[in-house]
């Protein structure tokens, strides 16, 4: 008896875990409806399995329709328009369909899935086309004509309200390619990814045909930027601030205007690329939404300049203050010479953590150096490179800054440096 209970407990645990996965999102799970047409003894069963969302907006799903001997399964991408509406993708891609096809009439389901207290309601965007209504009706054996008529009536006219059956998300290897179709041949309304470095991109929307009161909604990563905005042939421009990483831009047709279908478009143009997303394209005709994938990369920062090595002479030696000078110009001239015997002394001069000269020989003749000060306090350190043949290391330095002339006597050795403080007041 115990051996039988263990597998049952395991299966119950798995089922409970799967149920819990979808409870975080109200759309995710399985939705079901049964409809018995007037005059028919058989029931049409419709089941819509919705996956967990991708990038907060995209919901791959599987729609199943069964009626007597007919069975069809269709992959459909849903896109979140707002908290109570999911746009229904134009392409209902048939995974299986037998013994006849109803794919053309699936266009009647274009519109939105509306979340209501009593279930999910299909709100159609009506397509008034006799050609579509009759398409495929006589393609197969006439014995299916009545079944086709009942299915067409449900898809095109009858109220569709699905009740939630469970919270188990639809799982399939196809969910990835439906939401991110790079390189895939099946189009679900999502354009291939483009990559930009811009943090803000301009978006231009317009009606590509006549002004017939088309309206659109524009959503970025779940945030509504335009809501039921009229589009005109003149167009309008707005800015979109991108998140780092993937940005999903959903462009929704709210209606088909006075002259169906909706002919709105939007364009993205940056320094590096231009892209157009257009409801007039054949694959987008009568679509409810288009999706742009914009991946924002952060520009790599140039490497920081290498930190100069620490000169131990600055740290380990004492810095004896020679003088403090205040000047009114940043351009300073230094003159340096040995006023005693030239004995091979050399020094290094460091200004504000940077060396002006290093290993500079101190000669009897005067040598000039030009330096530029920064506003405020400037620290000039004079360091002995050696002691020459007659210690210590000695020299005279003349400082010229505008009208100011200043002489200082340098006396350094291997234990002490000389420090000159120059305050530049512009």
MARSE-802145 format. One record per residue (C-alpha): residue number from 1; residue in three letters; x, y, z. Coordinates in Angstrom, 2 decimals. Each point is the difference from the previous one (the first is absolute). Layout:
REM MARSE-802145
<node NUM,"ALA",<X,Y,Z>>
...
END
This chain:
REM MARSE-802145
<node 1,"UNK",<0.00,0.00,0.00>>
<node 2,"UNK",<2.83,2.38,0.88>>
<node 3,"UNK",<1.69,-0.66,-3.35>>
<node 4,"UNK",<-3.11,1.20,-1.84>>
<node 5,"UNK",<-0.36,3.17,2.06>>
<node 6,"UNK",<3.53,1.31,-0.62>>
<node 7,"UNK",<-0.38,0.53,-3.80>>
<node 8,"UNK",<-3.43,1.59,0.55>>
<node 9,"UNK",<1.48,2.47,2.49>>
<node 10,"UNK",<2.79,0.87,-2.43>>
<node 11,"UNK",<-2.48,0.69,-2.82>>
<node 12,"UNK",<-2.17,2.12,2.30>>
<node 13,"UNK",<3.07,2.01,0.99>>
<node 14,"UNK",<0.94,0.58,-3.66>>
<node 15,"UNK",<-3.54,1.09,-0.90>>
<node 16,"UNK",<-0.18,2.38,2.96>>
<node 17,"UNK",<3.38,1.48,-0.96>>
<node 18,"UNK",<-1.14,0.58,-3.57>>
<node 19,"UNK",<-3.21,1.60,1.24>>
<node 20,"UNK",<2.01,2.37,2.20>>
<node 21,"UNK",<2.24,1.11,-2.88>>
<node 22,"UNK",<-2.76,1.83,-1.84>>
<node 23,"UNK",<-1.70,1.58,3.00>>
<node 24,"UNK",<2.23,3.07,-0.14>>
<node 25,"UNK",<-1.52,1.17,-3.31>>
<node 26,"UNK",<-3.75,0.21,-0.52>>
<node 27,"UNK",<0.19,-0.75,-3.75>>
<node 28,"UNK",<2.19,-3.10,0.27>>
<node 29,"UNK",<-1.74,-3.38,-0.04>>
<node 30,"UNK",<-2.66,-1.91,-1.92>>
<node 31,"UNK",<-3.30,1.63,-1.03>>
<node 32,"UNK",<-2.92,-2.02,-1.36>>
<node 33,"UNK",<-3.39,0.45,-1.68>>
<node 34,"UNK",<-2.62,-2.38,-1.39>>
<node 35,"UNK",<-2.52,1.19,-2.58>>
<node 36,"UNK",<-2.80,-2.01,-1.58>>
<node 37,"UNK",<-1.25,1.59,-3.25>>
<node 38,"UNK",<-3.74,0.23,-0.53>>
<node 39,"UNK",<-1.08,-3.02,-2.03>>
<node 40,"UNK",<3.13,-2.02,0.82>>
<node 41,"UNK",<0.19,-3.01,2.28>>
<node 42,"UNK",<3.72,0.46,0.54>>
<node 43,"UNK",<1.91,2.51,2.13>>
<node 44,"UNK",<2.87,2.19,-1.14>>
<node 45,"UNK",<2.76,-0.04,2.60>>
<node 46,"UNK",<2.44,2.92,0.12>>
<node 47,"UNK",<3.02,-0.08,2.30>>
<node 48,"UNK",<2.63,2.74,0.28>>
<node 49,"UNK",<3.25,-0.83,1.81>>
<node 50,"UNK",<2.06,3.09,0.89>>
<node 51,"UNK",<3.65,-0.10,1.04>>
<node 52,"UNK",<1.81,2.14,2.52>>
<node 53,"UNK",<0.87,3.49,-1.33>>
<node 54,"UNK",<3.27,0.88,-1.68>>
<node 55,"UNK",<1.39,3.49,0.65>>
<node 56,"UNK",<-3.22,0.87,1.90>>
<node 57,"UNK",<-1.99,0.29,-3.25>>
<node 58,"UNK",<0.17,-3.03,-2.30>>
<node 59,"UNK",<-2.12,-3.10,0.65>>
<node 60,"UNK",<0.52,-2.96,-2.37>>
<node 61,"UNK",<-3.13,-2.15,-0.02>>
<node 62,"UNK",<-1.67,-3.04,-1.57>>
<node 63,"UNK",<-3.62,0.11,-1.19>>
<node 64,"UNK",<-1.79,-3.33,-0.45>>
<node 65,"UNK",<-3.37,-0.45,-1.74>>
<node 66,"UNK",<-1.82,-3.34,-0.14>>
<node 67,"UNK",<-3.34,-0.70,-1.64>>
<node 68,"UNK",<-1.07,-3.52,-0.91>>
<node 69,"UNK",<2.65,-1.44,-2.31>>
<node 70,"UNK",<1.73,3.37,-0.34>>
<node 71,"UNK",<3.01,0.86,2.15>>
<node 72,"UNK",<2.31,3.00,-0.34>>
<node 73,"UNK",<2.90,1.35,2.07>>
<node 74,"UNK",<1.41,3.48,-0.65>>
<node 75,"UNK",<2.91,1.92,1.45>>
<node 76,"UNK",<-1.00,3.60,0.77>>
<node 77,"UNK",<2.09,2.80,1.49>>
<node 78,"UNK",<-1.78,2.33,2.42>>
<node 79,"UNK",<1.37,3.42,0.96>>
<node 80,"UNK",<-0.96,1.93,3.13>>
<node 81,"UNK",<-1.66,3.29,-0.89>>
<node 82,"UNK",<-0.99,0.94,3.54>>
<node 83,"UNK",<-1.04,-1.66,3.24>>
<node 84,"UNK",<-3.30,-1.29,-1.41>>
<node 85,"UNK",<0.76,-0.61,-3.71>>
<node 86,"UNK",<2.29,-2.33,-1.93>>
<node 87,"UNK",<0.35,0.66,-3.72>>
<node 88,"UNK",<-0.60,-3.12,-2.11>>
<node 89,"UNK",<2.67,-0.58,-2.65>>
<node 90,"UNK",<-1.01,-0.13,-3.65>>
<node 91,"UNK",<1.74,-3.30,-0.72>>
<node 92,"UNK",<-1.74,-3.06,1.43>>
<node 93,"UNK",<2.63,-2.47,-1.14>>
<node 94,"UNK",<-1.49,-3.49,-0.52>>
<node 95,"UNK",<1.91,-2.77,1.76>>
<node 96,"UNK",<-2.66,-2.50,-1.04>>
<node 97,"UNK",<-3.30,0.35,-1.87>>
<node 98,"UNK",<-2.14,-2.90,-1.24>>
<node 99,"UNK",<-1.99,-1.16,-1.88>>
<node 100,"UNK",<-0.40,3.51,-1.50>>
<node 101,"UNK",<1.47,3.48,0.49>>
<node 102,"UNK",<-1.59,3.06,1.64>>
<node 103,"UNK",<3.19,2.09,0.19>>
<node 104,"UNK",<-1.34,2.90,-2.11>>
<node 105,"UNK",<-2.93,0.56,2.37>>
<node 106,"UNK",<2.34,0.28,2.99>>
<node 107,"UNK",<0.49,3.63,-1.11>>
<node 108,"UNK",<-3.44,0.65,1.50>>
<node 109,"UNK",<1.61,-0.45,3.42>>
<node 110,"UNK",<2.19,3.08,-0.55>>
<node 111,"UNK",<-0.59,2.42,2.85>>
<node 112,"UNK",<0.56,-0.41,3.72>>
<node 113,"UNK",<-0.51,-2.45,2.82>>
<node 114,"UNK",<-1.71,2.02,2.72>>
<node 115,"UNK",<0.33,-1.06,3.64>>
<node 116,"UNK",<-3.41,0.11,1.66>>
<node 117,"UNK",<-1.32,-1.23,3.35>>
<node 118,"UNK",<-1.71,-2.95,-1.72>>
<node 119,"UNK",<2.86,-1.00,-2.34>>
<node 120,"UNK",<1.93,0.97,-3.14>>
<node 121,"UNK",<-2.08,1.61,-2.72>>
<node 122,"UNK",<1.06,0.24,-3.65>>
<node 123,"UNK",<-0.66,3.56,-1.21>>
<node 124,"UNK",<0.27,-0.10,-3.79>>
<node 125,"UNK",<1.10,2.73,-2.39>>
<node 126,"UNK",<-2.57,-0.75,-2.69>>
<node 127,"UNK",<1.21,-0.80,-3.51>>
<node 128,"UNK",<-2.79,0.59,-2.50>>
<node 129,"UNK",<1.15,-2.15,-2.91>>
<node 130,"UNK",<-2.23,-2.40,-1.95>>
<node 131,"UNK",<3.10,-1.47,-1.64>>
<node 132,"UNK",<1.41,-0.92,3.42>>
<node 133,"UNK",<-3.39,-1.33,1.13>>
<node 134,"UNK",<-0.16,-2.44,-2.93>>
<node 135,"UNK",<3.71,-0.86,-0.16>>
<node 136,"UNK",<0.59,-3.75,0.21>>
<node 137,"UNK",<-3.67,-0.86,0.43>>
<node 138,"UNK",<-0.15,-2.23,-3.11>>
<node 139,"UNK",<3.59,-1.24,-0.01>>
<node 140,"UNK",<-0.72,-3.41,1.53>>
<node 141,"UNK",<-2.64,-2.69,-0.09>>
<node 142,"UNK",<-3.53,1.42,0.26>>
<node 143,"UNK",<-0.70,-2.24,2.99>>
<node 144,"UNK",<1.93,2.53,2.11>>
<node 145,"UNK",<-2.00,3.04,-1.18>>
<node 146,"UNK",<-2.32,0.06,3.03>>
<node 147,"UNK",<2.89,-0.39,2.46>>
<node 148,"UNK",<1.90,2.80,-1.74>>
<node 149,"UNK",<-3.03,2.26,0.14>>
<node 150,"UNK",<-0.42,-0.52,3.76>>
<node 151,"UNK",<3.73,0.59,0.65>>
<node 152,"UNK",<0.03,3.11,-2.21>>
<node 153,"UNK",<-3.06,1.35,1.82>>
<node 154,"UNK",<1.70,-0.43,3.39>>
<node 155,"UNK",<3.28,1.57,-1.11>>
<node 156,"UNK",<-1.59,2.96,-1.77>>
<node 157,"UNK",<-3.14,0.89,1.95>>
<node 158,"UNK",<-0.84,-1.91,3.16>>
<node 159,"UNK",<1.04,1.25,3.44>>
<node 160,"UNK",<3.11,-1.78,1.27>>
<node 161,"UNK",<0.48,-0.08,3.77>>
<node 162,"UNK",<2.57,-2.41,1.41>>
<node 163,"UNK",<0.08,-1.12,3.63>>
<node 164,"UNK",<3.23,-0.74,1.81>>
<node 165,"UNK",<0.63,-3.71,0.34>>
<node 166,"UNK",<3.39,0.03,1.75>>
<node 167,"UNK",<3.12,2.11,0.62>>
<node 168,"UNK",<2.42,-2.31,-1.80>>
<node 169,"UNK",<1.98,2.04,-2.58>>
<node 170,"UNK",<0.28,-1.27,-3.54>>
<node 171,"UNK",<3.46,-1.46,-0.46>>
<node 172,"UNK",<1.55,-0.67,-3.38>>
<node 173,"UNK",<3.41,0.28,-1.69>>
<node 174,"UNK",<-1.72,2.44,-2.40>>
<node 175,"UNK",<-0.65,2.73,2.59>>
<node 176,"UNK",<3.51,1.40,-0.44>>
<node 177,"UNK",<-0.18,0.36,-3.79>>
<node 178,"UNK",<-3.49,1.52,0.18>>
<node 179,"UNK",<1.15,2.86,2.25>>
<node 180,"UNK",<3.54,0.37,-1.38>>
<node 181,"UNK",<-0.13,-1.18,-3.62>>
<node 182,"UNK",<3.50,0.88,-1.24>>
<node 183,"UNK",<0.70,-2.28,-2.94>>
<node 184,"UNK",<-3.39,-1.77,0.19>>
<node 185,"UNK",<-2.22,-0.27,-3.09>>
<node 186,"UNK",<-3.34,0.29,1.85>>
<node 187,"UNK",<-1.06,3.59,0.72>>
<node 188,"UNK",<-2.18,0.73,3.04>>
<node 189,"UNK",<0.13,3.80,-0.13>>
<node 190,"UNK",<3.41,0.40,1.70>>
<node 191,"UNK",<2.78,1.59,-2.04>>
<node 192,"UNK",<3.61,-1.11,0.32>>
<node 193,"UNK",<2.02,1.64,2.75>>
<node 194,"UNK",<1.93,3.19,-0.67>>
<node 195,"UNK",<2.86,1.16,2.22>>
<node 196,"UNK",<0.69,3.62,0.97>>
<node 197,"UNK",<2.24,1.89,2.42>>
<node 198,"UNK",<-2.36,2.98,0.34>>
<node 199,"UNK",<-1.77,0.44,3.33>>
<node 200,"UNK",<-2.79,2.03,-1.66>>
<node 201,"UNK",<-1.35,-0.68,-3.50>>
<node 202,"UNK",<-2.36,2.12,-2.13>>
<node 203,"UNK",<-3.19,-1.77,-1.15>>
<node 204,"UNK",<-2.02,1.44,-2.88>>
<node 205,"UNK",<-3.58,-1.25,-0.52>>
<node 206,"UNK",<-2.22,0.79,-2.97>>
<node 207,"UNK",<-2.87,-1.27,-2.16>>
<node 208,"UNK",<1.47,-1.34,-3.23>>
<node 209,"UNK",<-3.31,0.54,-1.84>>
<node 210,"UNK",<-2.79,2.57,0.26>>
<node 211,"UNK",<-1.18,1.54,3.26>>
<node 212,"UNK",<-2.83,-2.41,0.89>>
<node 213,"UNK",<0.02,0.19,3.82>>
<node 214,"UNK",<2.35,-2.93,0.63>>
<node 215,"UNK",<1.09,-0.07,3.64>>
<node 216,"UNK",<2.94,-1.82,1.55>>
<node 217,"UNK",<1.37,-0.84,3.44>>
<node 218,"UNK",<3.75,-0.15,0.68>>
<node 219,"UNK",<1.39,-2.02,2.94>>
<node 220,"UNK",<3.62,-0.24,1.16>>
<node 221,"UNK",<0.94,-2.88,2.34>>
<node 222,"UNK",<-3.53,-0.03,1.42>>
<node 223,"UNK",<-0.28,3.79,0.35>>
<node 224,"UNK",<-2.55,1.82,-2.18>>
<node 225,"UNK",<1.55,2.99,-1.79>>
<node 226,"UNK",<-2.86,0.72,-2.44>>
<node 227,"UNK",<-3.62,-1.02,0.58>>
<node 228,"UNK",<-2.49,-0.01,-2.90>>
<node 229,"UNK",<1.97,2.72,-1.78>>
<node 230,"UNK",<-1.27,1.21,-3.38>>
<node 231,"UNK",<2.58,-0.41,-2.76>>
<node 232,"UNK",<0.09,2.32,-2.98>>
<node 233,"UNK",<2.00,0.07,-3.25>>
<node 234,"UNK",<1.98,2.92,1.45>>
<node 235,"UNK",<1.13,-2.13,2.92>>
<node 236,"UNK",<1.34,0.84,3.44>>
<node 237,"UNK",<3.28,-0.53,1.83>>
<node 238,"UNK",<0.69,-1.03,3.59>>
<node 239,"UNK",<2.96,-1.29,2.00>>
<node 240,"UNK",<0.35,-3.42,1.64>>
<node 241,"UNK",<2.44,-0.45,2.88>>
<node 242,"UNK",<1.39,-3.52,-0.30>>
<node 243,"UNK",<0.81,-2.40,2.80>>
<node 244,"UNK",<3.37,-1.72,-0.05>>
<node 245,"UNK",<-0.39,-3.36,-1.73>>
<node 246,"UNK",<-3.12,-1.11,-1.88>>
<node 247,"UNK",<-2.78,2.50,-0.72>>
<node 248,"UNK",<-3.34,-1.24,-1.36>>
<node 249,"UNK",<-1.91,2.67,-1.93>>
<node 250,"UNK",<-3.61,-1.00,-0.68>>
<node 251,"UNK",<-1.91,1.90,-2.71>>
<node 252,"UNK",<-3.74,-0.76,0.16>>
<node 253,"UNK",<-2.75,0.74,-2.51>>
<node 254,"UNK",<-2.99,1.11,2.08>>
<node 255,"UNK",<-2.30,-0.01,-3.03>>
<node 256,"UNK",<0.00,-0.26,-3.78>>
<node 257,"UNK",<-1.16,3.60,-0.51>>
<node 258,"UNK",<-2.56,0.97,-2.62>>
<node 259,"UNK",<1.99,-1.78,-2.75>>
<node 260,"UNK",<1.18,-3.39,1.31>>
<node 261,"UNK",<2.56,-1.12,0.90>>
<node 262,"UNK",<2.06,2.19,2.33>>
<node 263,"UNK",<2.89,1.49,-2.01>>
<node 264,"UNK",<2.07,1.46,2.82>>
<node 265,"UNK",<3.76,-0.41,0.20>>
<node 266,"UNK",<2.87,0.99,2.24>>
<node 267,"UNK",<3.64,0.66,-0.77>>
<node 268,"UNK",<3.13,-0.08,2.10>>
<node 269,"UNK",<3.08,1.89,-1.14>>
<node 270,"UNK",<3.32,0.25,1.81>>
<node 271,"UNK",<3.52,0.94,-1.06>>
<node 272,"UNK",<0.69,-3.64,-0.85>>
<node 273,"UNK",<-3.28,-1.34,-1.48>>
<node 274,"UNK",<-3.53,0.65,-1.22>>
<node 275,"UNK",<-2.94,-2.43,0.33>>
<node 276,"UNK",<-3.63,0.13,-1.18>>
<node 277,"UNK",<-2.95,-1.95,1.46>>
<node 278,"UNK",<-3.05,0.27,-2.26>>
<node 279,"UNK",<-3.54,-1.43,0.21>>
<node 280,"UNK",<-0.20,0.28,-3.81>>
<node 281,"UNK",<2.52,-2.79,-0.53>>
<node 282,"UNK",<-1.70,-3.08,-1.41>>
<node 283,"UNK",<0.90,-2.15,3.01>>
<node 284,"UNK",<-1.47,2.67,2.33>>
<node 285,"UNK",<-3.28,0.61,-1.85>>
<node 286,"UNK",<-2.88,0.15,2.53>>
<node 287,"UNK",<2.47,-0.62,2.85>>
<node 288,"UNK",<-0.86,0.96,3.55>>
<node 289,"UNK",<3.60,0.76,0.95>>
<node 290,"UNK",<3.62,0.23,-1.14>>
<node 291,"UNK",<2.96,-0.48,2.32>>
<node 292,"UNK",<3.48,1.53,-0.24>>
<node 293,"UNK",<2.87,-1.47,2.00>>
<node 294,"UNK",<2.58,2.66,0.83>>
<node 295,"UNK",<3.00,-1.21,1.95>>
<node 296,"UNK",<1.90,2.81,1.67>>
<node 297,"UNK",<3.68,-0.58,0.66>>
<node 298,"UNK",<2.04,2.22,2.28>>
<node 299,"UNK",<2.99,1.51,-1.76>>
<node 300,"UNK",<3.23,-1.46,1.35>>
<node 301,"UNK",<1.90,2.56,2.03>>
<node 302,"UNK",<3.60,0.72,-0.99>>
<node 303,"UNK",<2.46,-1.59,2.40>>
<node 304,"UNK",<1.13,2.21,2.85>>
<node 305,"UNK",<3.48,1.41,-0.46>>
<node 306,"UNK",<2.61,-2.02,1.85>>
<node 307,"UNK",<0.84,1.26,3.46>>
<node 308,"UNK",<3.53,1.39,-0.02>>
<node 309,"UNK",<2.37,-1.90,2.25>>
<node 310,"UNK",<0.54,1.53,3.42>>
<node 311,"UNK",<3.36,1.75,0.33>>
<node 312,"UNK",<1.43,-1.11,3.33>>
<node 313,"UNK",<2.06,3.20,0.15>>
<node 314,"UNK",<-3.21,1.99,0.48>>
<node 315,"UNK",<-1.31,-2.28,2.74>>
<node 316,"UNK",<3.15,-0.88,1.93>>
<node 317,"UNK",<1.82,3.36,-0.03>>
<node 318,"UNK",<-0.89,3.07,2.02>>
<node 319,"UNK",<-1.45,2.93,-1.96>>
<node 320,"UNK",<1.54,3.24,1.29>>
<node 321,"UNK",<-2.03,3.09,-0.90>>
<node 322,"UNK",<2.06,2.56,-1.92>>
<node 323,"UNK",<-2.61,2.71,-0.49>>
<node 324,"UNK",<-3.66,0.84,-0.72>>
<node 325,"UNK",<-0.82,2.23,-2.97>>
<node 326,"UNK",<-3.28,1.47,-1.27>>
<node 327,"UNK",<-0.23,0.79,-3.72>>
<node 328,"UNK",<-2.67,1.36,-2.34>>
<node 329,"UNK",<0.90,-1.99,-3.12>>
<node 330,"UNK",<0.13,-3.70,-0.75>>
<node 331,"UNK",<2.98,0.27,-2.36>>
<node 332,"UNK",<3.24,-0.20,1.96>>
<node 333,"UNK",<3.63,-0.06,-1.18>>
<node 334,"UNK",<2.73,-1.74,2.02>>
<node 335,"UNK",<3.73,0.67,-0.38>>
<node 336,"UNK",<2.42,-2.45,1.61>>
<node 337,"UNK",<3.81,0.11,0.39>>
<node 338,"UNK",<2.87,-0.97,2.31>>
<node 339,"UNK",<1.51,3.14,1.52>>
<node 340,"UNK",<2.96,-1.93,1.45>>
<node 341,"UNK",<2.17,-2.65,-1.64>>
<node 342,"UNK",<-1.66,-2.13,-2.66>>
<node 343,"UNK",<0.37,-3.45,1.61>>
<node 344,"UNK",<-2.43,-2.29,-1.86>>
<node 345,"UNK",<-3.14,0.70,2.06>>
<node 346,"UNK",<-3.34,-0.95,-1.56>>
<node 347,"UNK",<-3.53,0.50,1.34>>
<node 348,"UNK",<-3.62,-0.92,-0.76>>
<node 349,"UNK",<-2.84,2.54,0.26>>
<node 350,"UNK",<-3.54,-1.18,0.80>>
<node 351,"UNK",<-3.06,2.29,-0.31>>
<node 352,"UNK",<-3.37,-1.18,1.34>>
<node 353,"UNK",<0.87,-3.72,-0.12>>
<node 354,"UNK",<1.49,0.23,-3.52>>
<node 355,"UNK",<3.65,0.29,-0.95>>
<node 356,"UNK",<1.06,3.04,-2.00>>
<node 357,"UNK",<3.53,-1.35,-0.44>>
<node 358,"UNK",<1.88,-3.01,1.31>>
<node 359,"UNK",<3.79,-0.40,0.17>>
<node 360,"UNK",<0.44,3.67,-0.95>>
<node 361,"UNK",<3.72,1.02,0.10>>
<node 362,"UNK",<0.87,3.10,2.04>>
<node 363,"UNK",<2.53,2.05,-2.01>>
<node 364,"UNK",<1.82,3.28,0.42>>
<node 365,"UNK",<-1.96,1.50,-2.87>>
<node 366,"UNK",<-3.63,0.85,0.58>>
<node 367,"UNK",<-2.64,-2.37,-1.37>>
<node 368,"UNK",<-3.67,0.96,-0.41>>
<node 369,"UNK",<-3.17,-2.04,0.52>>
<node 370,"UNK",<-3.63,1.05,-0.54>>
<node 371,"UNK",<-2.80,-1.36,2.19>>
<node 372,"UNK",<-3.77,0.55,0.21>>
<node 373,"UNK",<-1.69,0.30,3.38>>
<node 374,"UNK",<-3.49,-1.09,0.95>>
<node 375,"UNK",<-2.26,2.49,1.81>>
<node 376,"UNK",<0.49,-0.20,3.74>>
<node 377,"UNK",<2.82,-1.76,1.81>>
<node 378,"UNK",<2.94,-1.48,-1.96>>
<node 379,"UNK",<2.65,-2.20,1.64>>
<node 380,"UNK",<3.44,0.01,-1.63>>
<node 381,"UNK",<2.46,-2.56,1.40>>
<node 382,"UNK",<3.70,0.04,-0.91>>
<node 383,"UNK",<1.77,-3.35,0.49>>
<node 384,"UNK",<3.71,-0.83,-0.13>>
<node 385,"UNK",<0.83,-2.75,-2.48>>
<node 386,"UNK",<3.54,-0.14,1.35>>
<node 387,"UNK",<2.45,1.97,2.15>>
<node 388,"UNK",<2.49,0.84,-2.74>>
<node 389,"UNK",<3.69,-0.05,0.84>>
<node 390,"UNK",<-0.43,2.65,2.73>>
<node 391,"UNK",<-3.01,-0.76,2.30>>
<node 392,"UNK",<-2.67,1.21,0.49>>
<node 393,"UNK",<-1.92,0.63,-3.22>>
<node 394,"UNK",<-0.26,3.80,-0.37>>
<node 395,"UNK",<-1.39,2.45,-2.55>>
<node 396,"UNK",<-1.71,3.38,-0.40>>
<node 397,"UNK",<-3.45,0.35,-1.57>>
<node 398,"UNK",<-1.64,3.19,-1.26>>
<node 399,"UNK",<-3.82,0.02,-0.28>>
<node 400,"UNK",<-1.64,2.49,-2.37>>
<node 401,"UNK",<-3.81,0.35,0.01>>
<node 402,"UNK",<-1.19,3.17,-1.70>>
<node 403,"UNK",<1.63,2.88,1.89>>
<node 404,"UNK",<1.05,-2.20,2.92>>
<node 405,"UNK",<3.66,-1.04,0.25>>
<node 406,"UNK",<1.08,-2.39,2.73>>
<node 407,"UNK",<3.34,-1.69,0.72>>
<node 408,"UNK",<0.32,-3.13,2.14>>
<node 409,"UNK",<3.07,-2.01,0.97>>
<node 410,"UNK",<-0.36,-3.75,-0.40>>
<node 411,"UNK",<1.82,-2.29,2.40>>
<node 412,"UNK",<-0.99,-3.67,-0.17>>
<node 413,"UNK",<1.52,-3.37,0.78>>
<node 414,"UNK",<-1.10,-3.63,0.18>>
<node 415,"UNK",<-1.98,0.59,3.20>>
<node 416,"UNK",<-1.82,3.23,-0.70>>
<node 417,"UNK",<-1.80,1.76,-2.87>>
<node 418,"UNK",<-0.87,3.66,-0.45>>
<node 419,"UNK",<-3.64,1.10,-0.21>>
<node 420,"UNK",<-1.23,3.21,-1.62>>
<node 421,"UNK",<-3.68,0.98,0.45>>
<node 422,"UNK",<-1.41,2.19,-2.79>>
<node 423,"UNK",<-3.54,1.33,0.36>>
<node 424,"UNK",<-1.52,1.03,-3.33>>
<node 425,"UNK",<-2.91,2.45,0.30>>
<node 426,"UNK",<-1.43,0.75,-3.48>>
END
